[in-house]
Amino acid sequence: MDSALLTPESQGSVLETADGPRLRLRLFGRMEALDAKGDSVLPRARKTRALLAIIALAAPRPVARSRLAAMLWATRDKEQARGSLRQALHELQQALGPDPATLLWADRSQIGLIPDGVWIDVHAAGGEPSAELLADLDDLDPGFDPWLANERARLRATPAAEEAPAADSADASQPPDAGASLQAAILPQRPTGRLRLGVITLRALAGGADDTLALGLTEEIAVALARVRWISCLTGTALGTSAAGPHDAADWRRLGVDVLLDGTVQRSGRRVRVTLQLLDMRDAGIAFWSRRFDHASNDPLKLQEDIAGQAVAQIDSALLIREGDRMRDRPPPPNASADELTLRAVPSVYRLAETEFAAAGGMLKLAIARDPNHAAAHAWLSYWHLFWVGQGWAEEPQVASEQACSLADRAVALEPGNAHFITLAGHVRSFLAKRPKEGIALHQHAINLNPNLPMAWAFLGLAQTYLGAHDEGLVSIEQARRLSPVDPHGFFFDMALTMPLLLKGDYPAAVEVGRRAIELNPAFSSAYKGFLAALGHLGLTAEADAVRARLLRIEPRLTVADAVRRSPMLRAEDVAHYAEGLRRAGLA
């Protein structure tokens, strides 16, 4: 029988051969793998066991190597993760005995379990858990842990979903609709604090050869999204067949999907256009974000990687702002969770309106009080303190700086594989503690974990600038802007870019970027300072007077001496260059 044609419903007839199963897998409770003689063939390494479990649960469908690498080695860069996957596959083949090819198949892009002659308790038991799924594989990897939680929830929910009548069926004797049949295979609950994002296969407008490109792009985007810790990403086999259309909000809600990523792929010669949109299934499928990505390349793998990197960088920010705005539209319940309080605070941290900003700090402190181990609340409160100091609003800047450092370190301790928290800790060290070398090490580690994180590139560029490596700083900050050209943090990227341009003496470019930065967020005081210094060096007195007046409305007590004292730049000539520009611009 062609195993590629098997379905979960047909597996019961082929799991055992006439001579009994050649492999018996127990996934409920502590994992077991027994050969035909009853001898254990369970691999020793936990991640190799997890590899076997993943492909067993997916069987007969294969699993993409890129997906496996992201799930099992989420904290390593892509090449290291792929190398680790190759080693784990080799260990699994050795463990399964002299003829592993009868049980496993693998090609350059996928790995699968051949179900003929394999008995798996999950399938044989009809999905009814006799114990916790993979009870000995908790806390394995940041990419694997959410998947395991989702699989446990799915298996717990499947029997009830199968027994319950279809919610919108007038006749219970009729077969369930497509949405109801999918519901049994989908995870109806989500891990606490995670947004459930469904990613359906992109549609190739021309079809044919473009179908392969669409599949590849979908997989690359899904792998990149797996690195975003607060999102639970559902793709491929986790979403079953795409019976529900992208705009069937009620069906997707029954499947437990909060937001759906939909899109198309179109090719013309070497050029590829990808259009993506995010649809909020909790709000009748309304589209709240859409972008178009145009690329030209003869290397399809490089093209997929580039588009996925840019897409995920923007999706992460768009979802974060969407969640915060949804929370703000509703009155906070008196018993709001730490998750909800944190999401409610985020938009106000970005907007920097002083009263609203102060209230956001209060919400984040309350979130930590309600859950002292809430990593995101610690990280965002650290970020809040960064702005509190940078805006000149902190009455005791040194105390606020120390709190920012402590909070950032606590966030990293709670989630050591979270690239967002690591790069934030790096910026605290660079900007507040004036230790940019330590900051650079942390930013580079964050980028290794998630190369599609724009803020890590912007923070890295600033730290390089503080050390006097202005050209390197420009390259890093431009990478942040390339990854997410339309970003809620765009004002920060432009502010960051102003500084190396100023210190290199490219005053016209610094002025151009500075103008854009303050238009994007007129409340962000740091955006004015490098811009003002560039205006001073150019002798543009009238514009400098107007910009200085706007800056002093935010920081009324700011002087050149204050700006120099707070500056994290380490080279004396850079500090002098900055100070001279501010003096020429009329700052006292």
C-alpha positions in Angstrom: 0.0 0.0 0.0 1.2 3.5 -0.8 1.7 5.1 2.6 1.4 8.5 1.1 -2.3 7.8 0.5 -3.0 6.6 4.1 -5.3 8.7 6.3 -5.7 8.6 10.0 -9.1 6.9 9.5 -7.6 4.1 7.5 -4.6 3.5 9.7 -6.4 0.9 11.9 -6.2 -1.7 9.1 -2.5 -1.4 8.5 -1.0 -0.7 11.9 -0.4 -4.4 12.5 1.0 -6.9 10.0 0.1 -10.7 10.0 3.2 -11.3 12.2 2.3 -8.5 14.6 3.7 -5.0 14.7 7.3 -4.4 13.9 7.3 -1.3 16.1 5.0 -0.5 19.1 4.9 3.1 20.3 3.4 4.2 23.5 3.0 8.0 23.7 0.6 8.3 26.6 2.6 8.4 29.9 6.3 7.8 29.7 7.2 7.2 26.1 8.1 3.6 25.0 9.3 2.1 21.7 9.4 -1.7 21.4 10.5 -3.8 18.4 8.8 -7.0 17.3 10.7 -9.0 20.0 9.5 -6.7 22.7 13.0 -5.1 23.2 13.2 -1.4 23.8 14.4 0.7 20.8 13.7 4.0 22.4 16.5 6.5 21.7 18.4 7.8 24.7 18.4 11.5 23.8 15.1 13.3 24.7 15.1 15.3 21.6 15.5 12.2 19.4 12.5 10.7 21.3 10.6 13.9 20.6 11.5 13.7 16.9 10.0 10.2 16.8 6.9 11.3 18.7 6.3 14.2 16.3 6.5 12.2 13.2 4.4 9.4 14.8 1.6 11.8 15.6 1.7 13.3 12.2 1.8 9.9 10.4 1.1 9.2 7.6 1.8 12.7 6.6 5.5 13.8 6.7 6.8 16.7 8.6 9.1 19.4 7.0 12.7 19.3 8.2 12.6 23.1 8.7 9.6 22.7 11.0 11.2 19.9 13.0 14.4 22.0 13.4 12.5 25.0 14.6 10.4 23.0 17.1 13.3 21.1 18.7 16.2 23.6 18.5 14.3 27.0 18.6 17.2 28.7 20.4 19.8 27.9 17.8 20.4 29.6 14.5 19.1 27.9 11.4 22.2 26.0 10.3 23.0 24.7 13.8 19.4 23.5 14.2 19.5 21.7 10.9 22.8 20.1 11.8 21.3 19.0 15.1 18.3 17.5 13.3 20.5 15.5 11.0 22.3 14.1 14.1 19.0 13.2 15.8 17.8 11.5 12.7 21.0 9.4 12.5 20.5 8.5 16.2 16.9 7.5 15.5 17.9 5.3 12.6 20.5 3.5 14.7 18.0 3.0 17.5 15.3 1.4 15.3 17.6 -1.4 14.2 19.3 -2.8 11.2 16.6 -1.9 8.7 15.2 1.6 9.7 14.2 2.3 6.0 11.1 0.1 6.6 10.0 2.4 9.3 11.3 5.8 8.4 11.7 7.7 5.2 13.5 11.0 4.7 14.4 13.3 1.8 16.1 16.7 1.7 13.0 18.5 2.9 10.8 16.1 4.9 10.9 13.2 7.4 8.1 10.7 7.9 7.1 7.5 9.7 5.9 4.7 7.5 2.8 3.4 9.4 2.6 -0.1 7.8 3.4 -2.6 10.7 3.5 0.2 13.4 1.2 0.2 16.4 0.7 3.6 18.1 -1.4 3.8 21.2 -2.7 7.3 20.4 -4.3 6.0 17.2 -5.3 2.6 18.5 -7.0 4.2 21.6 -9.1 6.4 19.4 -7.5 9.5 20.9 -8.6 8.8 24.5 -5.7 9.6 26.8 -4.9 6.9 29.3 -2.3 9.2 30.8 -0.6 12.5 30.0 0.8 12.6 26.5 4.6 12.3 26.5 4.8 12.8 30.2 8.6 12.6 30.2 9.2 15.3 27.6 8.1 18.4 29.5 10.3 21.5 29.4 12.3 20.2 26.4 12.6 23.3 24.1 10.8 26.6 23.7 9.7 25.5 20.2 8.5 22.0 21.4 6.7 22.9 24.6 3.8 24.9 23.1 3.3 22.1 20.5 3.1 19.5 23.3 0.6 21.5 25.3 -1.5 21.9 22.2 -1.4 18.2 21.4 -2.4 17.3 24.9 -5.4 19.7 24.7 -6.4 18.3 21.3 -6.4 14.7 22.5 -8.3 15.6 25.7 -10.9 17.5 23.6 -11.3 15.1 20.7 -13.8 12.6 22.2 -16.1 15.3 23.5 -15.9 17.1 20.2 -16.8 13.9 18.4 -19.8 13.1 20.7 -21.2 16.7 20.7 -23.8 17.5 18.0 -22.9 20.1 15.5 -23.8 23.5 16.9 -25.4 24.8 13.7 -26.9 21.6 12.5 -30.7 21.5 12.5 -30.8 17.7 12.1 -28.4 15.7 14.3 -28.8 12.7 12.1 -27.1 14.5 9.2 -23.3 14.2 8.8 -21.4 17.0 10.4 -20.3 20.0 8.3 -16.8 20.6 7.2 -16.1 22.9 10.2 -17.4 20.4 12.7 -15.3 17.6 11.2 -12.2 19.8 11.4 -13.1 20.7 15.0 -12.2 17.3 16.3 -8.7 17.5 14.9 -7.9 21.1 16.0 -6.8 22.4 19.4 -9.9 24.2 20.8 -7.9 25.7 23.7 -4.7 27.6 23.8 -1.8 27.8 26.3 -2.3 30.7 28.6 -1.2 34.0 27.2 -0.7 32.8 23.6 -2.5 34.1 20.6 -3.6 31.3 18.3 -2.5 32.2 14.7 -3.6 30.0 11.9 -1.4 30.0 8.8 -3.1 28.5 5.7 -1.2 27.6 2.6 -0.7 30.6 0.4 -2.6 30.5 -2.9 -0.6 30.6 -6.2 -2.5 32.8 -8.6 -0.9 31.2 -11.6 -0.9 27.6 -10.3 1.4 24.9 -11.7 5.1 25.5 -10.7 4.1 28.4 -8.5 2.3 25.9 -6.1 5.7 24.7 -5.0 6.8 28.2 -4.3 3.6 28.9 -2.3 4.1 25.8 -0.2 7.7 26.7 0.4 6.9 30.2 1.4 4.1 29.1 3.8 6.5 26.7 5.5 9.2 29.3 5.8 6.8 31.8 7.3 5.5 29.2 9.8 9.1 28.3 10.8 9.9 31.9 11.4 6.7 32.5 13.4 7.6 29.5 15.6 10.3 31.7 17.1 7.8 34.3 18.3 7.2 33.1 21.8 3.8 34.7 22.6 2.1 33.2 19.4 0.8 29.7 19.1 1.2 29.0 15.4 -1.0 26.4 13.8 -0.2 25.2 10.3 -0.3 22.1 8.0 -1.5 19.0 9.8 -2.5 21.0 12.9 -5.1 22.8 10.7 -6.3 19.6 9.0 -7.7 20.1 5.5 -8.5 23.7 4.6 -12.2 23.0 4.4 -13.0 26.3 5.9 -12.4 29.2 3.6 -10.2 32.1 4.7 -13.3 34.3 5.4 -15.4 31.7 7.2 -14.9 33.3 10.6 -17.4 31.1 12.5 -15.7 27.9 11.3 -12.2 29.1 12.2 -13.5 30.2 15.7 -14.8 26.7 16.2 -11.3 25.5 15.4 -9.9 27.7 18.1 -8.2 30.1 15.7 -8.0 33.8 16.8 -6.3 35.3 13.8 -5.8 33.8 10.4 -2.9 34.6 8.0 -4.0 34.4 4.4 -2.2 35.4 1.2 -1.3 34.9 -2.4 1.8 34.3 -4.5 2.3 35.6 -8.0 5.4 35.3 -10.3 6.4 37.2 -13.3 9.8 36.0 -14.6 12.3 36.5 -11.8 10.0 38.7 -9.8 7.7 37.3 -7.2 4.9 39.2 -5.5 3.5 38.0 -2.2 0.4 39.6 -0.7 -0.5 38.8 3.0 -3.3 39.8 5.3 -4.2 39.1 8.9 -7.9 38.4 9.5 -9.3 38.7 13.0 -11.7 35.7 13.4 -13.0 37.1 16.7 -14.3 40.1 14.8 -16.1 38.5 11.9 -12.9 38.0 9.9 -12.1 41.7 9.5 -8.7 42.4 7.8 -6.7 44.6 10.1 -3.3 44.3 8.4 -2.1 43.7 4.9 1.2 44.1 3.1 2.7 43.4 -0.3 6.2 42.0 -0.7 8.0 42.3 -4.1 11.3 40.5 -4.6 13.5 39.3 -7.5 15.8 36.4 -7.2 17.1 33.3 -9.1 17.5 31.5 -5.8 14.1 30.4 -4.6 15.3 29.4 -1.1 16.9 32.8 -0.6 13.8 34.5 -1.9 11.6 32.5 0.6 13.9 33.3 3.5 13.9 37.0 2.7 10.2 37.4 2.3 9.4 35.3 5.4 11.9 37.3 7.5 10.2 40.6 6.5 6.7 39.2 6.8 7.2 37.8 10.3 8.9 40.9 11.6 5.8 42.9 10.6 3.3 40.3 11.7 4.7 40.2 15.2 4.3 43.9 15.7 0.9 44.1 14.0 -0.5 41.4 16.3 0.9 42.9 19.4 -0.7 46.3 18.7 -3.9 44.6 17.6 -4.2 42.7 20.9 -3.5 45.8 23.0 -6.0 47.9 21.1 -8.7 45.2 21.5 -8.1 45.1 25.2 -8.2 48.9 25.5 -11.6 49.0 23.7 -13.1 47.1 26.7 -13.3 48.2 30.3 -10.7 46.2 32.3 -12.4 43.5 34.5 -11.5 43.8 38.2 -9.8 40.4 38.1 -7.9 41.0 34.9 -5.1 38.5 34.4 -1.4 39.4 34.1 -1.7 38.6 30.3 -4.5 41.0 29.8 -2.9 43.8 31.9 0.3 43.5 29.9 -1.4 43.6 26.5 -3.5 46.6 27.7 -0.3 48.5 28.6 1.6 47.9 25.4 -0.1 50.5 23.1 0.4 53.2 25.7 4.1 52.4 26.1 4.5 53.1 22.3 2.4 56.3 22.3 4.4 58.1 25.0 1.5 60.4 26.2 2.7 61.1 29.7 -0.5 60.5 31.7 -1.4 57.4 29.7 2.2 56.2 29.8 2.2 56.5 33.6 -1.0 54.5 33.8 0.6 51.8 31.6 3.4 51.5 34.2 0.8 50.9 36.9 -0.8 48.2 34.9 2.5 46.4 34.3 3.3 46.6 38.0 -0.1 45.1 38.8 0.5 42.3 36.3 3.7 41.4 38.1 1.9 41.5 41.4 -0.7 39.1 40.1 1.9 36.8 38.5 5.4 37.3 39.8 6.7 34.8 37.2 5.2 36.6 34.2 8.2 37.2 32.0 6.5 39.5 29.5 5.3 41.8 32.2 8.8 42.1 33.6 10.2 42.8 30.1 7.6 45.5 29.2 8.0 47.2 32.6 11.8 47.3 32.0 11.1 48.8 28.6 8.7 51.3 30.3 11.6 52.4 32.6 13.9 52.9 29.7 11.4 55.4 28.2 10.7 56.9 31.7 14.4 57.7 32.0 14.9 58.6 28.3 12.0 61.1 28.3 13.4 62.9 31.3 10.3 62.0 33.4 11.9 60.0 36.1 12.5 62.0 39.3 15.2 59.6 40.3 16.9 58.4 37.0 19.5 56.3 38.8 16.8 54.3 40.7 14.7 53.9 37.6 17.8 52.7 35.6 18.5 50.1 38.3 14.9 48.9 38.2 15.1 48.6 34.4 18.2 46.4 34.7 16.7 44.2 37.4 13.4 43.8 35.5 15.2 42.9 32.2 17.4 40.4 33.9 14.4 38.8 35.6 12.6 38.5 32.3 15.6 36.7 30.7 15.8 34.4 33.7 12.2 33.5 33.4 12.4 32.9 29.6 16.1 32.4 28.7 15.3 31.6 25.1 13.2 34.7 24.4 15.1 36.9 21.9 12.9 39.9 22.7 13.9 39.8 26.3 17.6 39.2 25.6 17.9 42.1 23.3 16.0 44.3 25.7 18.5 43.4 28.5 21.3 44.3 26.0 19.8 47.7 25.4 19.5 48.4 29.1 23.2 47.6 29.5 24.1 49.8 26.5 21.9 52.8 27.1 21.4 53.0 30.9 24.5 51.2 32.3 26.7 52.5 29.4 28.2 49.1 28.8 27.7 48.7 25.0 30.1 45.8 24.6 27.9 43.7 26.9 24.9 44.9 25.0 26.4 43.9 21.7 27.0 40.3 22.9 23.3 40.1 24.0 22.0 41.6 20.8 24.0 39.1 18.7 22.7 36.3 20.8 19.1 37.5 20.3 19.7 37.7 16.5 21.0 34.2 16.5 17.8 33.1 18.2 15.6 35.2 15.9 17.2 36.9 12.9 13.9 38.4 12.0 13.6 40.6 15.1 13.9 44.2 13.9 14.4 45.7 17.4 17.4 43.5 18.0 19.0 44.9 14.9 18.2 48.5 15.9 19.5 48.0 19.4 22.7 46.4 18.0 23.2 49.4 15.7 22.9 51.8 18.6 25.4 49.9 20.7 27.8 49.8 17.8 27.4 53.6 17.4 28.0 54.1 21.2 31.4 52.4 20.7 32.2 54.6 17.7 31.6 51.9 15.0 29.3 54.2 13.0 29.4 52.4 9.7 28.5 49.1 11.4 25.8 50.8 13.2 24.2 52.1 10.0 24.2 48.7 8.5 22.5 47.1 11.5 19.8 49.8 11.8 19.1 49.7 8.1 18.5 46.0 8.5 15.9 46.7 11.1 14.2 49.1 8.7 14.4 46.6 5.9 12.8 43.9 7.9 9.9 46.1 9.0 9.6 49.3 6.9 6.2 50.0 8.3 6.6 49.3 12.0 5.0 50.7 15.2 8.6 51.2 16.3 9.5 53.0 13.1 10.1 56.3 15.0 12.7 54.4 17.1 14.5 53.1 14.1 14.7 56.6 12.6 15.9 58.0 15.9 18.6 55.3 16.0 19.7 56.0 12.4 20.1 59.8 13.1 23.0 59.2 15.6 25.6 57.4 13.3 24.7 59.8 10.5 25.3 62.8 12.8 28.6 61.4 14.1 29.8 60.6 10.6 29.2 64.2 9.6 26.4 63.4 7.2 24.2 66.2 8.5 21.7 66.5 5.6 20.9 62.8 5.9 20.6 63.1 9.7 18.2 66.0 9.3 16.1 64.1 6.8 15.7 61.1 9.0 15.2 63.3 12.1 12.3 65.1 10.5 10.7 61.8 9.7 11.2 60.4 13.2 9.5 63.3 15.0 6.6 63.2 12.6 6.1 59.5 13.3 6.1 60.1 17.1 6.2 63.8 18.2 6.2 62.7 21.8 9.5 60.8 21.7 12.1 63.2 23.0 15.2 61.2 21.9 14.2 61.6 18.3 14.7 65.4 18.6 18.3 65.4 20.0 20.4 64.0 17.2 18.2 65.9 14.7 18.7 69.1 16.6 22.5 68.6 16.8 22.6 68.1 13.0 20.5 71.3 12.4 23.0 73.1 14.7 26.0 71.9 12.6 24.3 72.9 9.4 23.4 76.4 10.8 19.7 76.0 10.1 18.8 78.4 12.8 15.1 78.9 12.2 14.3 75.2 12.0 16.6 74.5 15.0 14.6 77.1 17.1 11.3 75.4 16.3 12.7 71.9 17.0 14.3 73.0 20.2 11.1 74.5 21.4 9.2 71.3 20.8 11.9 69.3 22.6 11.8 71.6 25.7 8.0 71.1 25.9 8.7 67.4 26.6 11.9 68.0 28.7 11.7 71.5 30.1 14.9 71.2 32.2 17.1 69.7 29.4 20.5 71.3 28.9 23.6 70.4 27.0 25.2 69.2 30.2 22.2 66.9 30.9 22.3 65.5 27.4 26.1 64.8 27.7 25.7 63.2 31.1 23.0 60.9 29.9 24.7 60.0 26.6 26.0 56.4 26.4 28.6 57.3 23.8 32.1 56.2 24.9 34.4 58.1 22.6 35.2 61.6 23.8 35.2 63.0 20.3 31.7 61.7 19.6 30.4 63.3 22.8 32.0 66.6 21.9 30.7 66.5 18.4 27.1 65.9 19.7 27.4 68.6 22.4 28.7 71.2 19.9 25.8 70.6 17.6 23.3 71.1 20.4 25.0 74.3 21.5 25.0 75.7 17.9 21.3 74.8 17.8 20.7 77.1 20.8 20.3 74.6 23.7 21.7 76.1 26.9 
